[in-house]
Amino acid sequence: MTMFIPDISNRTGPKFMALADALTEAIESNELAINMKLPPQRILSYRLGVTVGTVTRAYQELELRGLIEPKVGSGTYVKDRQSEQQTFYHPVTSQEGIDLAICRPLLLSQQQHLSTILQDLSHEPTAQKAVLDYYSAEGLHGHNKTLQQWLSDRLNVDIDNRRLIWTYGGQHSLAIILQSLSRPKETILVEGLCYAEFINACQQAERKLVPVQLDDDGIIPEDLELHCKRHKPRLLYLTPAIQNPTGTQINDSRRLKIIEICRRYNVLIIEDDVLYCPPSHRKTPLVAIAPDITIYVGSFSKYFAGGLRVGYLIMPLTLKDTLQRTLRANCMHISPLMIDLVCRWLTNGAMEAVDKEIALELSARHRLFNQYFPPQNNAVIPGFNCWIPLPEPLTGYSFSKLLRNKGIHVREAEMFAVGRYPVPAAIRISLTGPASRSQLKTGLIIIKEQIALVKQR
């Protein structure tokens, strides 16, 4: 193998730095490939006509730059920086197999949008200073105006800027609401099948959850009224846009009935609109119909990137002081750096572009899903999650365990049932968990095959 000898004859400055720069360029251009051995110092000093000390200092400089690594008794090699980065950024906890359990937006063009926005920020000293400083819970004027304008356009309703609070995502919003507006042992009404982490949050906070019966159109108004009379709750938690876990949506007439009942019994509605809903299926939210009794929970974690832990609340003005006090007690204020990134994406079109990309990819994945599991319910919204009923004698728990042994991870219905609410035999899968359509297809085939085997018995 030919030994690589750099040319430093036309370089100015200290010879060790000229040599280091020449080798850096060779590494960056892949002329010196990963794991390639550099020439021994004595041989390189002889070939270049420099001292061994010059080569030693050049190699030390390259090591400081993170480009090479010495191996005792073997020599000096070009470092595999990509592998090192992958190890550095590898999750502490991960699982093998096909993950159909995690609900997250696919990473499509978001990395490019992040790179662009960070470059823009790097040229704005005023913005840099602002996003690194301390503030009150109210945040920064420009950030709040940006969110106000975006929400007014998106929801097609005027939003008073004073009704907005930034949070660290949907889960943080729910924690603030629970801490502010309820007390231990108090009753909160929820859908019989409910977002699992809200159940967990209420258990941790010692709140009593009472399930309201569900059908294909959402919670049943008559059962809601019965529980309002019996328990006199202050809060009702709903996912009206796209129910978690079943994927159904509350229709317009039922929304009005729910609002009428909540007004009559002085119940505040927590409208959780965090889950991604395709543009074609978005309805007017409850907060636009009944702003005086609705606390709207929104987040960019499901609409842009899972690692973007930024969300917001739209609340009645009467609750602003209470919620802001809790926010200050909880975390003082939300990172203006994270909010600034969101606001830039909201104004430069990135958020809208990613929304369309996700919708297109999600549509393709639903077509794939429908090949193996034809739709049984027209009320189901084509979001990230799909609800799969199971034949007897399967239960969600037993089937989830069976699939896990085959490397397929799903969510069983038991995770979402509140109290003694009847647990259907079903599983929830996320079409966006797998990174590729081929991986998703493999997972769907295995699920389909396992269900077929049970039916044959």
FENRA-V757678 format. One record per pair of residues at least 24 apart in sequence whose C-alpha atoms are under 10 Angstrom apart, sorted by the first residue. I is the first residue (numbers start at 1). J is the second residue. D is the distance in whole Angstrom. If there is no record, write none. Layout:
i->[I/I]
j->[J/J]
d->[D/D]
This chain:
i->[3/3/3/3/3/3/4/4/4/4/4/4/4/5/5/5/5/5/5/6/6/6/7/8/9/14/15/15/15/15/15/15/16/16/16/16/16/16/16/16/16/16/16/17/17/17/17/17/17/17/18/18/19/19/19/19/19/19/19/19/20/20/20/20/20/20/20/20/20/20/21/21/21/22/23/23/23/23/23/24/24/24/24/24/24/27/27/27/27/28/32/32/33/33/33/33/34/34/34/34/34/34/34/34/35/35/35/35/35/35/35/36/36/36/36/36/36/37/37/37/37/37/37/37/37/37/38/38/38/38/38/38/38/39/39/39/40/40/40/41/41/95/95/96/96/96/96/97/97/97/97/97/97/97/97/97/98/98/98/98/98/98/98/98/98/98/98/98/98/99/99/99/99/99/99/99/99/99/99/99/99/99/99/99/100/100/100/100/100/100/100/100/100/100/100/100/100/100/100/100/100/101/101/101/101/101/101/101/101/101/101/101/101/101/101/102/102/102/102/102/102/102/102/102/102/102/102/103/103/103/103/103/103/103/103/103/103/103/103/103/104/104/104/104/104/104/104/104/104/104/104/104/104/104/104/104/105/105/105/105/105/105/105/105/105/105/105/105/105/105/105/105/105/105/106/106/106/106/106/106/106/106/106/106/106/106/106/106/106/106/106/107/107/107/107/107/107/107/107/108/108/108/108/108/108/109/109/109/109/109/109/110/110/110/110/110/110/110/111/112/113/113/113/113/113/113/113/113/113/114/114/114/114/117/117/117/117/117/117/117/118/120/121/121/121/121/127/127/127/128/128/129/130/130/130/131/131/131/131/131/131/131/132/132/132/133/133/133/134/134/134/134/134/135/135/135/135/135/136/136/136/136/136/136/137/137/137/137/137/137/137/137/137/137/137/137/137/137/138/138/138/138/138/138/138/138/138/138/139/139/139/139/139/139/139/140/140/140/142/142/143/143/143/143/143/143/143/144/144/145/146/146/146/146/146/146/147/147/147/147/147/147/148/149/149/150/150/150/151/152/154/154/155/155/155/155/155/155/156/156/156/157/157/157/157/158/159/159/159/159/160/160/160/160/161/162/162/162/162/162/163/163/163/163/163/163/163/163/163/163/164/164/164/164/164/164/164/164/165/165/165/165/165/165/165/165/165/165/165/165/166/166/166/166/166/166/166/166/166/166/166/166/166/166/167/167/167/167/167/167/167/167/167/167/167/167/167/167/168/168/168/168/168/168/168/168/168/168/168/168/168/168/169/169/169/169/169/169/169/169/169/169/169/169/169/169/170/170/170/170/170/170/170/170/170/170/170/170/170/170/170/170/171/171/171/171/171/171/171/171/171/171/172/172/172/172/172/172/172/173/173/173/173/173/173/173/173/173/173/173/173/174/174/174/174/174/174/174/174/174/175/175/175/175/175/175/176/176/176/176/176/176/176/176/176/177/177/177/177/177/177/177/177/177/177/178/178/178/178/178/178/179/179/179/179/179/179/180/180/180/180/180/180/180/180/181/181/181/181/181/181/181/182/182/182/182/183/183/184/185/186/186/186/186/186/187/187/187/187/187/187/188/188/188/188/188/188/188/188/188/189/189/189/189/189/189/189/189/189/189/189/189/189/190/190/190/190/190/190/190/190/190/191/191/191/191/191/191/191/191/191/191/191/191/191/191/192/192/192/192/192/192/192/192/192/192/193/193/193/193/193/193/193/193/193/193/193/193/193/193/193/193/194/194/194/194/194/194/194/194/194/194/194/194/195/195/195/195/195/195/195/195/195/195/195/196/196/196/196/196/196/196/196/196/197/197/198/198/199/199/199/199/199/200/208/208/209/209/209/209/209/210/210/210/210/210/211/211/211/211/211/212/212/212/213/213/215/215/216/216/216/216/216/216/216/216/216/216/216/217/217/217/217/217/217/217/217/217/217/217/218/218/218/218/218/218/218/218/218/218/218/219/219/219/219/219/220/220/220/220/221/221/221/221/221/221/221/221/222/222/222/224/224/224/224/225/225/225/225/225/225/228/228/228/228/228/228/229/232/232/232/233/233/233/233/233/234/234/234/234/234/234/235/235/235/235/235/235/235/235/235/236/236/236/236/236/236/236/237/237/237/237/237/237/238/238/238/238/238/239/239/239/239/239/239/239/240/240/240/240/240/240/241/241/241/241/241/241/241/241/241/241/241/241/241/241/242/242/242/242/242/242/242/242/242/242/242/242/242/242/242/243/243/243/243/243/243/243/244/244/244/244/244/244/244/245/245/245/245/245/245/245/245/245/245/245/245/246/246/246/246/246/246/246/246/246/246/246/246/247/247/247/247/247/247/247/247/247/247/247/247/247/248/248/248/248/248/248/248/248/248/249/249/249/249/249/249/250/250/251/251/252/252/252/252/255/255/255/256/256/256/258/259/259/259/259/259/260/262/262/263/263/263/266/267/267/268/268/268/268/268/269/269/269/269/270/270/270/270/270/271/271/271/271/271/271/272/272/272/272/272/273/273/273/273/274/274/274/274/274/274/274/274/275/275/275/275/275/275/275/275/276/276/276/276/276/276/276/276/276/276/276/276/277/277/277/277/277/277/277/277/278/278/278/278/278/278/278/278/278/278/278/278/279/279/279/280/280/280/281/281/281/282/287/287/287/288/290/291/291/291/292/292/292/292/293/293/295/300/300/302/303/303/303/303/303/304/304/304/304/304/304/304/304/304/305/308/308/308/308/309/309/309/309/310/310/310/310/310/310/311/311/358/358/359/359/361/361/362/362/364/365/365/365/365/365/365/366/368/368/368/368/368/368/369/369/369/369/369/371/371/372/372/372/372/372/372/373/373/382/383/383/383/384/384/384/384/384/385/385/385/385/385/385/386/386/386/386/386/387/387/387/387/387/387/387/387/388/388/388/388/388/388/388/388/389/389/389/389/389/389/390/390/390/390/390/390/390/391/391/391/391/391/391/392/392/392/392/393/393/393/394/394/394/394/394/395/395/395/395/395/396/396/396/396/396/396/397/397/397/398/399/399/399/399/399/399/400/400/400/400/402/402/403/403/403/403/406/406/406/407/407/408/408/408/408/408/409/409/410]
j->[37/38/39/40/43/44/31/32/36/37/38/39/44/38/39/43/44/47/48/44/47/48/48/48/48/54/50/51/54/55/57/58/50/51/53/54/55/56/57/58/59/60/61/54/55/57/58/59/61/62/54/58/48/54/55/57/58/59/61/62/54/55/57/58/59/60/61/62/63/65/58/61/62/58/58/59/62/67/78/61/62/65/67/68/78/67/68/78/79/67/77/78/77/78/79/80/67/68/77/78/79/80/81/82/68/69/76/77/78/79/80/68/76/77/78/79/80/68/69/70/74/75/76/77/78/79/68/69/70/75/76/77/78/75/76/77/74/75/76/75/76/407/409/404/407/408/409/404/405/406/407/408/409/434/439/443/404/406/407/408/409/410/433/434/435/439/440/442/443/404/407/408/409/410/429/430/431/432/433/434/435/439/440/443/385/386/408/409/410/411/428/429/430/431/432/433/434/439/440/443/444/385/408/409/410/411/412/427/428/429/430/431/432/433/434/384/385/409/410/411/428/429/430/431/432/433/434/275/276/302/306/383/384/385/429/430/431/432/433/434/275/276/301/302/303/304/305/306/307/384/385/430/431/432/433/434/275/276/300/301/302/303/304/305/306/307/354/355/358/362/384/431/432/433/302/303/304/305/306/354/357/358/361/362/384/431/432/433/434/435/436/304/305/306/354/357/358/432/435/304/305/354/357/358/361/304/350/353/354/357/358/304/305/345/350/351/353/354/305/350/341/344/345/348/349/350/351/353/354/341/342/345/350/340/341/342/344/345/348/350/341/344/337/340/341/344/336/337/340/337/340/337/336/337/340/335/336/337/338/339/340/341/335/336/337/335/336/337/332/333/334/335/336/332/333/334/335/336/324/327/328/332/333/334/165/166/167/323/324/325/326/327/328/329/331/332/333/334/162/164/165/166/324/327/328/332/333/334/165/166/333/334/335/336/339/336/339/340/340/343/336/339/340/341/342/343/344/339/343/343/340/342/343/344/346/347/312/339/342/343/346/347/314/346/347/343/346/347/314/288/282/284/282/283/284/285/287/288/284/285/288/284/287/288/289/288/287/288/291/314/314/315/316/317/314/314/315/316/317/320/291/295/313/314/315/316/317/318/319/320/296/312/313/314/315/316/317/320/297/311/312/313/314/315/320/323/324/327/333/334/298/299/310/311/312/313/314/324/327/333/334/335/336/339/297/298/299/309/310/311/312/313/327/331/333/334/335/339/299/300/301/308/309/310/311/312/331/333/334/335/338/339/274/297/298/299/300/301/302/306/308/309/310/311/312/313/272/273/274/275/296/297/298/299/300/301/302/309/310/311/312/313/197/198/201/272/274/297/298/299/309/311/297/309/310/311/312/327/330/272/295/296/297/298/299/310/311/312/313/323/327/198/201/202/237/270/272/295/297/313/201/202/205/326/327/330/313/322/323/324/325/326/327/329/330/235/270/295/297/313/319/322/323/326/327/202/205/207/235/323/326/205/322/323/326/327/330/319/321/322/323/324/325/326/327/234/235/268/319/322/323/326/207/233/234/235/207/208/208/209/231/232/233/234/235/231/232/233/234/235/236/228/231/232/233/234/235/236/237/267/224/227/228/231/232/233/234/235/236/237/238/267/269/219/224/235/236/237/238/239/270/418/218/219/220/224/236/237/238/239/243/244/416/417/418/421/218/219/416/417/418/419/420/421/422/423/219/243/244/245/246/413/414/415/416/417/418/419/421/422/423/424/237/238/239/243/244/245/246/413/415/416/417/418/237/238/239/243/244/245/272/415/416/417/418/244/245/411/413/414/415/416/417/418/415/416/237/416/415/416/417/418/419/415/233/419/233/236/237/418/419/236/418/419/420/421/417/418/419/420/421/236/418/421/421/422/248/250/243/246/247/248/249/250/251/377/378/379/380/243/248/249/250/251/252/253/254/255/379/380/242/243/246/247/248/249/250/251/254/255/379/249/250/254/255/258/250/254/257/258/254/255/256/257/258/259/260/261/257/258/261/257/258/261/262/257/258/261/262/264/265/261/262/264/265/266/267/265/265/266/267/262/265/266/267/268/262/265/266/267/268/269/262/266/267/268/269/270/293/294/295/262/267/268/269/270/271/294/268/269/270/271/272/295/269/270/271/272/273/270/271/272/273/274/275/297/271/272/273/283/285/286/271/272/273/274/275/276/277/281/282/283/284/285/286/381/272/273/274/275/276/277/278/281/282/380/381/382/383/384/385/272/273/275/380/381/383/385/272/275/385/386/387/416/428/385/386/387/411/412/413/415/416/417/427/428/429/380/381/385/386/387/388/389/413/416/426/427/428/275/277/377/379/380/381/382/383/384/385/386/387/428/377/378/379/380/381/382/383/386/387/281/282/283/379/380/381/283/379/283/379/283/284/285/286/285/286/289/286/289/290/286/286/289/290/293/294/290/293/294/290/292/293/293/293/294/292/293/294/295/316/293/294/295/296/294/295/296/297/315/295/296/297/298/313/314/296/297/298/299/313/297/298/299/302/298/299/300/301/302/303/311/312/299/300/301/302/303/383/384/385/300/301/302/303/304/355/358/359/382/383/384/385/302/303/355/359/381/382/383/384/303/355/356/358/359/360/362/363/381/382/383/384/355/356/359/359/381/382/381/382/383/381/314/315/316/314/316/315/316/317/316/317/318/319/318/319/319/342/351/384/351/352/354/355/358/342/345/350/351/352/353/354/355/358/354/338/339/341/342/334/335/338/339/334/335/338/339/341/342/339/342/384/432/383/384/432/437/431/432/437/431/432/436/437/440/441/431/431/437/438/440/441/444/431/440/441/444/445/441/444/441/444/445/447/448/449/444/448/431/430/431/432/429/430/431/432/433/428/429/430/431/432/433/427/428/429/430/431/411/412/413/426/427/428/429/430/412/413/425/426/427/428/429/447/413/424/425/426/427/428/424/425/426/427/451/454/455/425/426/451/452/454/455/425/451/454/455/425/454/455/425/426/451/454/455/423/424/425/426/427/423/424/425/426/427/428/425/426/427/425/425/426/427/447/450/451/426/427/428/447/447/450/443/446/447/450/443/446/447/443/446/442/443/444/446/447/433/443/447]
d->[9/8/7/10/10/9/9/8/10/9/7/7/9/9/8/10/7/8/8/9/10/8/8/8/9/9/8/10/7/9/10/8/9/10/9/5/6/8/6/5/8/10/8/9/9/8/6/10/8/9/10/8/9/8/8/9/6/9/10/10/10/9/8/5/7/9/7/6/10/10/9/9/8/10/9/9/8/9/10/10/7/9/7/10/10/8/9/7/9/9/10/7/9/7/9/9/9/9/8/5/6/5/8/9/9/9/9/5/5/6/7/10/9/5/5/8/10/9/10/10/9/7/6/4/7/10/9/10/10/7/6/6/7/8/8/9/10/7/8/9/9/9/9/10/7/9/9/8/10/8/4/6/7/10/10/9/9/9/6/5/6/9/8/6/9/7/8/8/6/10/8/6/5/7/9/8/9/9/5/6/9/9/9/9/9/10/7/5/5/8/8/5/5/7/8/5/7/10/8/8/9/9/9/6/4/5/9/10/7/6/6/9/9/7/9/10/9/9/8/9/10/8/6/9/8/5/9/9/10/8/9/10/7/7/8/5/8/6/6/10/9/9/8/6/9/9/8/6/10/8/10/8/9/6/6/10/10/8/10/8/5/7/7/6/6/10/10/10/7/9/8/10/6/8/9/9/8/8/9/10/9/7/9/9/10/10/6/8/9/7/9/8/7/9/9/10/9/10/9/10/10/7/7/8/9/10/9/9/7/8/10/7/7/10/8/9/10/7/10/10/10/10/8/10/10/7/9/10/9/8/10/9/10/10/7/10/7/8/9/10/8/10/10/9/9/10/10/9/9/8/10/10/8/8/10/8/5/5/8/9/7/10/8/7/7/9/8/9/9/8/10/9/9/8/7/9/9/9/10/10/8/7/6/9/8/8/10/10/6/8/10/7/6/10/9/6/5/7/9/9/7/8/8/10/10/10/8/9/8/8/7/8/9/7/9/8/9/9/9/9/8/7/7/10/9/6/9/9/9/9/10/10/6/9/8/8/9/10/9/7/8/10/10/10/10/9/7/8/10/10/10/10/9/9/7/7/9/7/8/10/8/9/10/7/10/9/10/9/10/8/9/10/10/9/9/9/9/9/7/8/10/10/8/5/5/6/6/9/9/7/10/7/6/5/7/9/9/8/10/9/5/5/7/8/8/8/8/9/10/9/10/9/7/6/4/7/9/10/9/8/7/9/10/8/9/9/8/8/6/5/5/7/8/9/8/6/9/9/8/10/10/9/5/5/5/8/9/9/7/8/9/10/9/9/7/5/7/7/10/10/8/5/5/4/7/9/8/9/6/9/10/6/6/6/9/8/10/8/8/6/8/9/8/8/9/10/9/9/10/9/9/9/10/9/9/8/9/9/9/10/10/9/7/8/9/10/7/7/7/10/9/8/8/10/10/8/9/10/8/9/7/9/9/10/10/9/10/10/7/9/10/6/7/10/8/10/8/9/10/9/10/9/7/8/10/8/8/8/9/10/10/8/10/9/7/10/10/9/10/6/6/9/8/6/9/8/8/9/9/8/8/10/8/10/8/8/7/10/8/9/9/10/7/8/9/7/8/5/7/8/9/10/9/9/6/7/5/6/7/10/8/8/8/9/10/7/9/6/5/6/9/10/10/9/9/9/6/5/6/9/10/8/8/6/9/10/9/7/7/8/9/9/9/9/8/10/10/8/8/6/6/8/9/6/8/9/10/9/8/7/8/8/9/9/5/5/6/10/8/9/8/9/9/8/8/8/6/7/9/10/9/5/6/7/10/9/8/9/6/7/10/9/6/9/10/9/9/10/10/9/6/5/8/9/9/9/9/10/9/8/9/7/10/10/10/10/10/10/10/7/7/10/7/7/9/9/8/6/7/8/7/10/9/9/8/10/9/10/10/9/9/6/8/8/10/8/9/7/8/10/7/6/5/6/10/10/8/10/7/9/10/8/10/10/7/6/5/8/8/9/10/10/8/8/10/8/10/8/9/9/7/9/10/7/6/10/10/8/9/9/9/10/8/8/9/10/9/6/8/9/8/8/8/9/7/9/8/8/7/9/8/10/8/8/6/9/9/9/7/5/6/9/9/9/5/5/6/7/10/10/10/8/7/6/5/6/9/10/9/6/5/6/7/10/7/6/5/6/9/8/6/5/6/8/9/10/7/7/7/9/8/8/9/8/6/9/8/9/7/8/7/7/9/7/9/9/9/8/9/7/8/7/10/9/9/8/6/9/8/10/10/9/9/8/9/9/10/10/10/8/8/10/9/8/9/7/8/7/9/10/8/10/7/10/9/6/9/8/9/8/7/5/9/10/9/10/10/9/8/10/10/10/8/5/6/7/7/9/7/7/7/9/9/9/6/4/6/9/10/10/10/9/10/9/7/7/7/9/9/9/9/8/9/10/10/9/7/9/9/8/9/10/8/9/7/8/9/9/8/10/9/9/7/8/7/9/9/5/6/7/10/6/5/6/8/6/5/6/7/10/6/5/6/9/10/10/6/5/7/9/10/6/6/8/10/5/5/8/8/7/8/9/10/8/10/9/6/8/8/8/9/9/9/6/6/9/9/9/9/9/6/7/9/9/9/10/9/7/7/5/8/10/8/9/9/6/9/8/9/8/7/6/9/8/8/8/9/10/10/7/8/9/10/8/8/9/10/10/7/6/9/5/8/8/10/10/10/9/8/9/9/8/9/8/7/8/9/10/9/7/9/10/7/7/9/9/8/9/9/8/10/10/8/9/8/9/7/7/10/8/9/10/10/10/9/10/9/9/8/8/9/7/8/10/7/8/9/8/10/8/10/9/7/9/8/9/8/7/10/10/10/9/7/7/9/7/10/9/8/10/9/8/9/8/5/6/6/9/7/6/4/6/8/9/8/6/5/6/7/10/10/9/7/6/5/7/9/10/10/9/5/5/6/8/10/9/8/6/4/7/9/8/5/5/8/7/10/10/7/9/7/9/8/7/8/10/8/8/9/8/9/7/8/9/8/10/9/8/5/7/9/9/8/5/5/5/9/8/9/8/10/9/9/8/9/9/9/9/7/10/10/10/9/9/8/7/8/10/8/10/9/10/10/6/9/8/8/10/9/10]
